[in-house]
Amino acid sequence: MQIFVRDRKFYRMMASFALPIAAQQLITVGVNMADNIMLGQLGEVPMSGATLANNFISVFQVMCMGMGMGANVLISRFFGMKDQNSMKKAVNLMLRLEFVIATCFALATALAPSLIMSIYTTESAVIAAGTGYLLISIPCYYLNGYAVTSSLVLRSVGKATVPLISSISSFLSIFSSTGCLSSEILARPRWA
């Protein structure tokens, strides 16, 4: 049994998919790190609140990844069959489901942010900080859900560089915003 494939074309094709995906994941880590640096400058309570609020947001992201991966299987099949109509239907269904789930999470966050935060902690200061973070993140359910599901679908049709370019632009905008906000936070006088 042969362990390695001896076809150079195969490895080039795999690299053309794997490298953009790996770079996109690295950029995601960079964005999260920039957020943590900015929040860390605000203090322990805001950092704790945001971290715990992200636990709830992570549940949404996992649901979107599952939806995107499920659609990915169907879309890959239809793409191989060159069935454009069925591909459009699968993408349409995925985006509608993503919208419904994002709306459910947005409504839960808008109506009961303190209740959501109380699942993760009993400290009132952390709940207050996390509640603010959750409320700010409501539009992100729609944007993040669309980004996660769409990037998975684009990979299934051989367009792995499109999500990478999107991630690079997102990283640059967030990194520059974080830099501006961090310098403003550091320049602000501390009250005794």
Secondary structure as the mmCIF struct_conf table of DSSP 4:
data_model
#
loop_
_struct_conf.conf_type_id
_struct_conf.id
_struct_conf.beg_label_comp_id
_struct_conf.beg_label_asym_id
_struct_conf.beg_label_seq_id
_struct_conf.end_label_comp_id
_struct_conf.end_label_asym_id
_struct_conf.end_label_seq_id
BEND BEND1 ILE A 3 PHE A 4
HELX_RH_AL_P HELX_RH_AL_P1 ARG A 8 LEU A 42
HELX_RH_AL_P HELX_RH_AL_P2 GLU A 44 MET A 81
TURN_TY1_P TURN_TY1_P1 LYS A 82 LYS A 82
HELX_RH_AL_P HELX_RH_AL_P3 GLN A 84 LEU A 111
HELX_RH_AL_P HELX_RH_AL_P4 PRO A 113 TYR A 120
HELX_RH_AL_P HELX_RH_AL_P5 SER A 124 ILE A 136
TURN_TY1_P TURN_TY1_P2 SER A 137 SER A 137
HELX_RH_AL_P HELX_RH_AL_P6 ILE A 138 SER A 156
TURN_TY1_P TURN_TY1_P3 VAL A 157 GLY A 158
TURN_TY1_P TURN_TY1_P4 ALA A 160 ALA A 160
HELX_RH_AL_P HELX_RH_AL_P7 THR A 161 ALA A 187
BEND BEND2 ARG A 188 ARG A 188
HELX_LH_PP_P HELX_LH_PP_P1 PRO A 189 TRP A 191
#
